[in-house]
Amino acid sequence: MERLSTFLGRHLWAQVLLVVLLGWAVIILGSPGEPAIVVPARSAVTSAGAVAVLLVLTWQGGRQVRRLREVRETLRGSPGGPGAGGEAPEER
């Protein structure tokens, strides 16, 4: 068991392969009667779609955070200064 742990600790590809094979086995056992290739292929496509949605939501969330920071900086303007109350800055 220690040799296996050491091997998996040194080789990331082996960890990924082991997880993929175990996941494939669980999916096959959970879907009896389906062809052995169709179920994992469907799962792979669904997973890729989920990752795409997550990336889009993360990207949009980042845009919203930046916008909120801009609004906060605008609202924190000093009283009577530029950006406070929508008044134009005084010319000197």
Long-range contacts (C-beta under 8 A, 24 or more apart in sequence): none
